[in-house]
């Protein structure tokens, strides 16, 4: 007698549990729920992309500082100042232009580039 009652109760509990699981899955597959899940995923992806961009910028700044130190472009107080020849080139004092000749591109001297 007790054996039958035990198995009946176990079967009933398993049926209730399975019914609840099926209903949960069905609620997750409703259009409103799918839209909310997609929105949550989009927000989460946006946060991850933003964090990635911040990490990239931080790494770029660190690497730029390393390169400035390696090239001797940093002053002792941490400010960056370019040496005079490099500054002149960057300011445009020694600009060279390319022109188009009868046979294609030519250099600043008028001779064709090879």
Secondary structure by P-SEA (a helix, b strand, c coil): caaaaaaaaaaaaaaaaaaaaaaaaaaaacaaaaaaaaaaaaaaaaaaaaaaaaaaaaaaaaaaaaaaaaacccccccbbbbcaaaaaaaaccbbbbbbbcccccccccccccc
